């Protein structure tokens, strides 16, 4: 049998990893324009059944890709992400395009400049291919709270993709190699888990938040959604670093995240949280979680039980703090300076009231009202002050844990993707979707969601790895070892709109 007969057919360019695309573009094996066209064709095939995008920037993307090819032909050194298409969550600014945050109140607002994260990806050679859907102002866990349309899960169209970065997660799972999202209480990691991709929340301050529309300023962080951990390390290298225009961004230079990535987990100390209640996990999630622990042991990691006593308070603590900060941040959307403005208001009070009432959706209104109440006279200390005390205690508890172990692991979500509509009218159930992701946000820790297997319905599940502040390198190293041992792959979504499953059983 000839070599040609035994070799696998080449993958469609849209299926390649970010690292593979950058390498092939740099070597002249593929052009950035070819990659861009492949992804645009794929988006056109699947988007009618998914609703992952709010705007596909086809003409701009082609122009970017063609310019990159011209620069490469002229001998300009390619960037680390040369030719890699990226889908950007629509609470991050892209110059000359709408920045809606999934809300009617910003439906016609056009950003005058790129967000810092978008600028850094462009500088590394990435091609912005579109703006993705999200829960309004990033407030949600299902991507059903967008003012424009819900997004569906590529693995099963009757399921949610998770939120709030559900559009970016669905795009990466079905059509593009890289998505950019934001994570306040789990909005990168939770949709990554439900869509079977990798999601990284960097340490608070590791990546500039300039150009990210604020939800909760002490919690928001920008990060990537990718198809494998190596891509997450590659992209973080392009995103991370000081920004003099963001006072919350660390001045420390980032390390080389690819160095040491392949060193494995042998000898590393892995903490297993005692507060993980097996009874809160679905049967399939519990089985995959325990199998994941055994897999880590088989890689030579040393498992140790650890405790963060304040962990059960994470969700209520997170919602008090985030809602208070949202109340303050969203006060700027007043119908006067930018965004939606009623034209027949009877005085300034009516202008403010009607512009905000007509512009904001129900979930945003609910959170602003809760935050305003918690900050009001007589309640500030009882709610916001107490929540900050719980948060500080949790930070100290995690610091103590990381004196004993190198990383901490837990499930990313308690269930696989739930059905569209199941939790829309039950906000408490929706909020509990963040029970395993909120702690890292409150403590400002780096956290990585990595596919870990499938449930009995063929839907993806995920392992979450938490690390010390600014130690993304160890988190990524453990995630890479786990990923390679698990052998999780995505099978292409059928090209007919809204059809089929993307599931393929894990190997090994």
N, C-alpha and C positions, 0 to 999 in steps of 0.2 A: 504494500500500500504506500502511495506517495505521501510526501510531507504535506502537499496541498490538500490531500484527501483527509488527513488526520487533524489538520489544524482547524481551530474554531473560526467561524466567520467573524470579521471585524465588527466591533460594537458600533451602533449608531452613535455619532458624536455626542448627542444629548445625554447618553448614558454614561459617559466617561466621568471619572472623578475630576475634581478641580486640579489635583496634582498631575494627573495624566494629561489633561488639556494643556496646562501650562508647559509641560515638558514637550509635548508634540508641537505646539505652536512655536516654542523657542527653537526646536530642531528643524522647523520647516516642513514637518510631516503633515500638518493640517494648518489651514489658515484660520485666523480669528473670525473671518467672515463666514467660512464654512461651519464653524461651531455655532456661531450666532444664528445662522439660517436653520440649522438642525433643531436648535432649541425653539425658535419661533414657530417652525412647522409643528413640532410636538405640542407646544402650548395651544396652537390653533385646534389640534386634534382633541385634546382632553379638556380644555377650559370650559366648553359649554356644559359639561357634566360636573365640573368641580366648583367653579366660581372662586378660584384662588386669587385672581388678579382684580384690581380695581382699574388699572390702566396698563396696557401693554405698550411699551415705548419702542415699537418696531423700527420706525425710521431713525430715531436717535441711536438705537442699538446698532443698526447697520452702519451708520456714519462712524460711530465709535470704533467698530470692528475694522472697517476699511482703513481708518486713520492709523490704527495700531499696526495693520499689515504694511502700510506704507512706511511707517517708522522702522519696523523690523527690516524691511527691504533696504532701507537706507543705513542699516548697521547700528541703529539705536538699541542698546541693551534691553532685552525684555524684562518686565517685572516678574515678581514671584507668582503672580496670578494672570499672566499674559493670556488674554483671550477668554478668560473664564466668565461666562454669563452669571449675573447675580440678580436675584429678585429681592427688592427692598420693601420692607414693611412700610405702610403708608402713614407712620408717625415719624418717619425720618425724612428730612428734606432732600429733595433732588431738584437742582436749579432749573427753573423754567417750567416746572410741572406742578400739578395740584398736590397739596399736602392736606388731606382731608381728615386724617385720624379716624376714618370710618364714620364721620359725623356730618349731619346736615349743617351744623353751625359753621363748618369750614369747607363746605361743599365747593366753593368757587375760589378758595385761597390758593395762589400760586407762589411757590417759594422763590425768593431771589437768589439763594445760594445753596450749595450742597451742605449736608451735615458733615461733620468731621469724619465720621466712619465711612461715608460714601466717598469723600475726597480721597481718603487713604486707600480704599479699594481701587478707585480709578488710577491713582498714582502707581499702584502695583500692577496695572494692566487689565483689571476686571472691566467687564462691559455690563452696564446697567440695562436690564432687559424689561423691567416693569416694576410697578408699585402693587404690593399685595394687600389683600383684605385683612381686616382685624376687627376684634370687638371694639366698639366705639371708645376712643381714648384709651385703648388697651385695657379696658375694664371688663374682663370676662374670661371664661375658661372653655369656650366652645366655638368661638367665631360665628355665633348666631346673632350677636348683638350689634353687628354692623348696621349702619343706617341704610345700606345699599342692597345687600343680599347676603345670605349665609354662605359659608364655604363647606364643601362636603369632603369626606375622608377618601383618599384615593384607594384605600383597601376595601371600602364598602360604602357606596354612596348614600346609604341611609344612616350613616354614623357621622359624628362630629369629628373634625380634625384636631380638636383642642384649641386652646386660646391663651393669650390673645393673638399670638403670632401664627394663627392657623393657616392663613394664606401662604406665608413663606414655607411652613412645614409641608403643606399639600403640594406646593410647587416643586420643592426639592424631591419629594417622594415620587413625583410623576413626570417632571419635565426639565428641570434645570439643576445644575450641580451644586449651587450655592444660594442660600437665602440669608438675608440680614433681618434680625428681629430685635426686640427689646424684651427684657425680663424684669418684672417688678416683684411678683410673688411666685413666678414659675412659668412665665409666658413664653419662654423659649423652650424650656425643658419639657413641660407638659405636652404641648403639641408635637414636639419631636418624638416623645414616647408613643403618642397615639398614632402617629404617622410612620413609625418604624425607621426614623432617621436619627442622626446624632445632633444634639443641641448643647451648646456650651454657654453658661452664664459665667463670665469672667468675674474676678474680684471687683467689688465696688471701687471705682477709681482707676482700674486698669485700662479702660477704653473711654475715650472722651464722649461725653453726652451732648456736646454742642450740636445743635440742629435736631436733637430728639425732643419732640414735644413732651413736656413734663407731665407725668401723672403723679408720682410720689417721689420727690427729688432725692430723698435719702435712701431710696430703694432701687430706682430705675438704673438699668445697665444695658448696654448694647452688646450683642454677641451673634455668633454665626449658627446657622443650621446647615448641616452637610450630610454627605452620604457615608463618610467614615471618619474615624478619629484623626487620621493623618491629615485629612483636609481641614479639620477643626484647628489643628496645630499650625498648619500653613497659614490659614486665614487670620488666626489670632496674631501671628507674627506681623501681618500687615496692618492690623487694627490697633494694636497696643502701643502705648507710649504717651509721653507728656503732651499737653495741649495748653499753652498759656491763656487761651480763651475760655478754659473750663477750670474754675478754681477747685473743683472736686476731683480733678484728674491727677493721679500720682505723678510727681516729677521724676520718679525712678525709671531708668531705661529698662525695657523688657529684655529677658533672656532669649536665646535661640530655642524656640519650643520644639524644633525638630531634632535637636541634639539630645540624645538619650531616650528618644521616644520609643525605640525598639528594644530597650534593655529588659523588658519584662517585669513581672511582679514578684519574682523570687526574692525572698528575704524581707519584703516590705510588710509593715504591720497594718492590718486592715481592721478598723473598728466596726463592730456590728451593734447598732443602737438597741439597747434593752427596751426602749420605749416603743419599738415597732410592735404594734398589736396585731398578731396574726389573725385575730377575729375580724379586723377591719379590712382584711385583704380578701378578694375573691378567691375561690378555690384554685383556679388556674394561676392567678397571680402568686399565691402562696407557694404553689409547687415550683413555678419558674424561679421565684426568689430563692428558695432553698437550693435549687439546682445551681443557681448562679453562685451561691456561697461555696458549694462543693467545687465548682469550676475554679474559683479563685484559689481555693486550697490546693487544687491539683496543679496550679501554676506556681506553687511554692510560696504563696502569701501566707502570713501567719494571722489568723483571725482571732480577735480579742473582743469580748463584750465590753461596751462602753455605755455611759449614761449621760444624757442631757436632760435633767429633770424638768426643765421648762418647756420641753418639746410639745407636750399636749396643748399648751397655751399659744402655740405659734399662730394658728389661724385667727383666733379673735384678736390677738395682739397685732398681727399684720393688718387686719381690716380696720382697726382703730387708727393706727398710724397712717396707713395709706389713704384712708378716707379723709382724715384731717388735712393731709398735704394736698390731696386732690381738691378739697374745698378751697384752699388758698390759691393753688395753681390755676384752677379753672375760673377764678374770679375775673381774670383778664378777658375772658370771652363775654363781653358786655354789650355787644351790638353797636359799639361806638368806633373802636379803633380798626378792627378788621373782622372778617367773617360775616355771618348772617346778620342783617339788620332790617327790622320791619320798617315800612315806609310811611305808615299812617298812625304812628304812635301818638297818644295824647299825653305829652310830657315825658320827661326823662325817666320817671319811675315806670311808666307803661312801656317805654322803649326797652329798658333793661329786662323787665319781667317777661314781656312777650318774645323778645329775641331769644332769651335763654330757654323759655318754656317750649318754643317751637323748634329751637335748634338742637337741644339735648334730647337724647332718648331716655327711656324709663330707668335703665340701670345706672346711667350717669347721674340722673337726678337723685336716685336713691342714695348713691354714695356721697354726693355733695351734701345732701341733707343730713346724712348720718355724721359726716365730718364736721359740718357747721355746728350741729348740736353738741358734739363732743368737745368742740373748742369754745363753746359759749360760756358766759360768766356762771360760775358755780359748778361747772362740770369739767373744765379743763384739767384740773388736777386729778379728778376721779377717773377720768377716761384716758386722755392723752398722756398725762404725767405718769399714770400707773402703767400704761402700755410701754412707755419708754423705759421704765424701771425693769419690767419683765424682759425687754429686749436686751438691756445692758447685762442683766444676769445671765441670759442665754449666751451672749458673747463671751462672758467669763467662763461659762461651762464648756463651751466649745474649745476655748483656749486651753483649758485643763485637759480636755480629751486629746488635743493635738500634742500635748506633752507625752502622751502614751502611745499614739499611733501616727502613721503617716497619712492615711486617708480614712474616711468614714463612708460606709455604703448603706443604702436603703433602697426600697423600690422607688421609682419615680412617680408612679400613680398607683392607686389602690385597685383600679379596674382598667380593662381595655377601653377603647373608645365606646362611649354610650350613644344611644340613638338620638338623632335630631329631634328636638322638642321635649325630650324626657325631663330635662331639668330647668327649662326656661322659666316655668312658673314656680320653681322651688329654689329661691336664691341661696338658702342655707346649704342645700345639697350641692349646688354649683360651687359655693365657696369652699366646701370641703374637698373639692378636687385638688386643692393646693396644700393638703395637709403634709405632704412629704417634701414639697418644694419651697414653701414659705420659710422654713428655718434657715436655710442658707442665705436667703435674701435678707432676713432680719440681721443675721450675723455678718453680712458683707462678704461671704465666702465664695470661692470659685466652686462651681458644681457642673457636672457633665452627665447628660442622659445618653445611655448607650443601649441599643436594642439587645434584648436578652432572650427572646424566644417568642412563641405564639401561644395564644389561648386556644381553647377547644373550638372556637369559631374561626380560627385562622387569623386573628387580629394580633398586631404586635404588642409586646410588653417591653419593659425597659428597666435597666439598673441605673441608679444614680450614685455618682461618686463625688464626695465633697472633700475639699482640701484646706490646708492652711491659707490664710490671706496671701495672695500673690505667689502661691505655689501651684499655678496651673500646670507646670511641667510635670509634677508627680501625678496629678489627677489625670492628665492626658496619657502618661505612661501606663498607668493601671488600666485606663479605658482601652488603650490600644492592645494590651495583652489580652484583656477579656474579649474584645472584639474578634481578635484573630483566633482565639480558642473556641469561640461560639460559632464563628463562620456564618454570620447572618447576612442574607442577601435579599435584595428586592427583585422580584420578578416584574417585568414591564407591565404596566397597566394596559388593558386592551384599548385599542385606539378608538373604538366606538364610544361616543360621548355617554358618560354615566354608566358604563357597563363594566362588569368584571371585578376581579380582585387582583391586588398586586402582591398577594402573599406567596411566599415560598418557604417551606420548612427550613429551619436552621440545619446546617450541616454539622455532624459530629455530636 
